[in-house]
Amino acid sequence: MTTHAQYAPDPASAAQLCRSWSAHVDALDRHLSTDTWALAAVTVALIAYPIVRISIPVFHGIVPDVVRTVFSLI
């Protein structure tokens, strides 16, 4: 057995991991309060806002005018 083969997951363990992950998410959904979900949403928005504000001008600077014209027609 090679060193990589011992770490490669078999399909059964991958399916088990998927079921386990789903169970964890379901448990979070059942046990977290609305206030906690709201706090998480605000946190994500506060992190995403500056990233978007920085990336949009970079995107406009990189993308040629022709592509922007095609996007505006769509």
N, C-alpha and C positions, 0 to 999 in steps of 0.2 A: 504494500500500500504506500502510495506517495504521500508526502506531507500535505499536499493540497487535497487529496482525496479524503483524508480523514476529517476535513472541515467542510466538505461539500454536503449540503443538506439533501436528504432524499425527499421525494415528493410528499411522502406521508408526514414528515416532520414540518414541511413547509405549510401543508394544509392545517396541521395542528397549531402552528404559530398564528395562522390567519384566524382560526376559531378563537384562540386565546386572546388575540388582539381585539377581536370583535366583542368578546366578553368583557374586557377591560373598558372599552368605550361605552358599552351598555351600562356597566356599573357606574362610570362617571356620570352618565346621563341621569341615572336614577338618584344619585347621592349628592350631586352638586346643586346648590341653591341657585335661584334666578340671579341673585346679587353677584354670585361668583361668576356665572356666565357673562353677566353684563361687564364685570371688571375685566374679564378675559377679552371681551370684544373691544373694550376701550383701549386696552393695552396693545392689542394687535393693530388697531387703527392708529395709535400714537407712534408705533414703530413703522408702519407702512407709509404714513403720510410723507415723512421726509425722504424716504427712499423713492417714492413716486415723484416728488417735487424735484429731486436731483436727476432722476433718470429720464424724464420727459424732455428737458432741454438737450440732453446728450443724444437722445434718440432723434430729435429734430435736426441736430447738427450732423448726424451721421447719415441719415436717410436722404437720398437725393430728391430734388424737387419733383422729378417725374413720378417717383413712387408715391410721394405725398399727394400729388394730383390724382393718381389712380385711386388711392385710398379715399380721398375726399369725394370721388365720383361714386364709390361704392356706398 
